[in-house]
């Protein structure tokens, strides 16, 4: 149980600043190759996504986020799973497991994305328990540099149906809301086990 949430929320901002500083680097260190810098960026993004998702989940479980923030739904992309062919002998099939999880183009229709919304509990659970986790890259039109702009992910439970995508900016916008969230009023009933956690905006609207 988290008692004082401000330290955790401040850590979220610090982690976000650190990953943004890392991702903004365009030149490797003197003793570093350019591909090593790209690897370091990928690992930094991976650590940020996992750590921030876990912190958000613990804040949710400790009732340290207002109902306003807890009720957030993020817009994400999802790609359907390609059905495996039953006409191929089992010994010739390439199963989706930890040895083949990096071959996402073989298992998911990356040309058929659709936009959906997912509640924040669903997003953090997918990230914390991710089976596939791959940074999303794009090429900057201005200087033709590789840009880390999101992640592709799913969990053991959802890998048979979908691969999800989340834009880094959308996740960081949400992290900003979490870090600056404040509960100013709590209404709890033991009789029916109901809990209401009001943000300043919600309290003033009463």
TIKELUM-321041 format. One record per residue (C-alpha): z, y, x; residue in three letters. Coordinates in steps of 0.05 Angstrom, whole numbers, plus 5000, padded with zeros to 4 digits. Each point is the difference from the previous one (the first is absolute). Layout:
<pts>
ZYXALA...
</pts>
This chain:
<pts>
500050005000UNK498150695026UNK505750504991UNK497250655030UNK492650034988UNK498450655037UNK499949665067UNK494949494976UNK495750544968UNK500250405064UNK497849385038UNK493949954954UNK497850705019UNK501249875074UNK496049354998UNK494450364963UNK499750565052UNK499849495056UNK494349604971UNK496050624984UNK500950255072UNK497749325026UNK494049964953UNK497850705019UNK499149815074UNK492850025023UNK500949875074UNK503449385029UNK505650045052UNK497750045073UNK501449265010UNK497449794931UNK493149794976UNK497250284935UNK500549324965UNK507349965021UNK501250674966UNK496749744936UNK504549395003UNK506150445009UNK498050414940UNK499149384957UNK506849735020UNK503250684986UNK496950024931UNK502349294987UNK507250165020UNK500150644958UNK497449654937UNK504849415006UNK506250425018UNK498750534947UNK498649484946UNK506549645017UNK504050654999UNK497150194933UNK501749314973UNK507250055023UNK500650704970UNK497549724934UNK504849425002UNK505850475015UNK498250464941UNK498950585049UNK493450244970UNK499350404935UNK496649694940UNK494450515011UNK498449735070UNK501649284983UNK495050034943UNK494350205046UNK493549624995UNK495250035058UNK492549954994UNK497549445044UNK493649615008UNK499349264991UNK494649505019UNK499249344963UNK500549335034UNK493549625010UNK500649344963UNK499849415047UNK494249534988UNK502149334971UNK493449705024UNK502050055073UNK503949405027UNK507350175013UNK499349875074UNK494550525005UNK503850544963UNK503350585036UNK506750084966UNK503450674996UNK506049925046UNK503250365059UNK494449765046UNK494450304957UNK503650594967UNK496350505045UNK493349794971UNK500850414937UNK492550064988UNK499649254991UNK505449974946UNK499450664962UNK494350394968UNK500550635041UNK493950284965UNK503449984932UNK506250455003UNK503450274939UNK505450524991UNK506649804968UNK507150254998UNK506149625026UNK507350194991UNK503750155063UNK504349374998UNK493649594999UNK497050395059UNK506149945045UNK500949264984UNK492749865018UNK500950375066UNK506749695019UNK497549304983UNK492850125023UNK495749395016UNK493950415019UNK501250685032UNK494050355032UNK499350745018UNK494250354966UNK495450405046UNK494750524990UNK495650415047UNK501250745002UNK493750394983UNK502150585043UNK501149665067UNK498149264986UNK507149775017UNK503449414967UNK505050224947UNK505649564972UNK500150204927UNK503349434963UNK501849274996UNK497549364967UNK505449524978UNK502449474952UNK505749494996UNK500649254998UNK500450054924UNK493950454991UNK495449765055UNK496549524953UNK497850564954UNK499650675035UNK499850405064UNK503050704991UNK498550655036UNK504650615006UNK498050665030UNK504850245054UNK500150714972UNK502049754931UNK505749595031UNK502450595042UNK499850474940UNK504649504965UNK504649955061UNK500750764999UNK502349954927UNK505049455018UNK502850395059UNK501150634958UNK502449654937UNK506850174974UNK504249724943UNK504150544967UNK502549624939UNK501449264986UNK501249724930UNK502549284999UNK502449564944UNK503649365017UNK499549774927UNK492449925002UNK499250045077UNK495450614995UNK499250485058UNK496550675001UNK499050385066UNK497650714989UNK496350445050UNK500950764997UNK493750064959UNK502249474951UNK507050294993UNK497450704987UNK495349734946UNK505749694960UNK
</pts>
